[in-house]
Amino acid sequence: MFNFFSKKNKITDISWLGVDIHSHILPGIDDGSPDLATSLRFVKSLQELGFDQLIATPHIYQELYPNTMETILRARDLLKQEMDTANIALKLGAGAEYMVDQDFKMDGTLCTLDQKHLLIEMSYLNESPNISQTIFDLEIKGFQPILAHPERYTFYFKDKSRLKRFKEKGCLLQLNLLSVLGYYGKEVKQLADALLKEKMYDLTGTDLHHDKHLTTLTEAIHSGKLYDLIGFYEFKNQELFGSISV
């Protein structure tokens, strides 16, 4: 049984969110989990926190992580086999987190989260020159882009008007859970708080890469702090992805 309430009526699990749409838990294919044993441990920990569905999103970044549908599904299947052996009844899906740069192409098969939604990112230091056109082109092709962790892009710290225009174009925005905890710094938290206040976010995710991420997240959930900060917010994780077959 999950510990839903502490003595002070704190909500100390994350079943209120249920679906994690952004993580790097597949073994050995990007800068996340290095091996199968670590991946299995991450999955067990996320289940214990209250997640019942995970959508892994390894990087596709040709310069560093030239993943393909084949490499991602192979890693997903290896992890799923280990989960079955360990009797872990948790849904495990896979998509990708695409770097929008000069190498990003829309030809071939794209690794979506659910045949429609595509997770994209940029460099933290400079906005991709073609980001607006990429969002438009994806939508023309029938995809709905999700911009990962907009609060972490330094070029939006003082001017978030571009993010509003992306929203107007139909792009969804995804918050990193650690951002509201101040994990990435004061300015990231300030922008995250501002975007939450203006109801700009549609989705959220762990963006889990390693044990330090997991430890920080676990402490915030078990203390009730994370729910106090954003448990009220109407994220669409369950609405958009809770019923997909994985």
Phi, psi and omega in degrees: 000139176282148177272090185289324184228136173270187181297335180260022180059034175278141175272113193244028168220183183237029177294341176295339175262307170081313185245125174260119185259003183212110176202165181236061187256358178283143191284126164069023182239357173206209183270017177265229182303130182278340185203173186294321181297319178294318179301315181296321178295319177299315181299315179300317181294319179293323176296317180296332178285342177122000175287142175242358178209135179234134173244104181286140184226072178298154179294141161242104185214101192306327183291327184239318185228080184281058181289161177225173174307320183294314181293324181290313181293327177297315179293321178299316182293323177298315180293319180297322178298318178294322178296318179297318179297324181272006180057042177265107183271077182226135178288133180232112176249177180211138171225225177199162172246109186270130171280122178273098178220196183293342181268351182290126181232145178259008176275154182082194183270125178266142181273086180277169177281333187203032185077355182227309187274134183235125181273126182233157177215171177229175168298145179288343187260331183221134177293136177299127183302332185254019187295318180296317179294322179297316178300315179298313182295322178298317181292323176300325181276002176095009178262157172243112181286147173239118178276117181287141174032062179301334181293345183267353181276116188299332184285355176256358183303319184257350181210105181260014183298326178297322179296323177295322179290323176299317178298318179297330178280354178101006178281134177272154179243137182242123178275140167277130180302323182292340182297320183286348178269358181080013185298322184266003179118166186297315184292325176296314179298319180298317179291320178300315180298320180294318180292324175296316181299325181269009178058039183276334183279147175250328189219165175216162181199167182283326189053039184293127177242322191205181186295327179295320174301312184297317181297314180297316180296316181299315180298319182291325180286312183294332179279347184087356184296317184296317178296320179300326183281316188223006181297338180282341190284140184270074175289153185258020181304310181290318183299316185272330189233354185292338184250006181286150180274125180232000000 
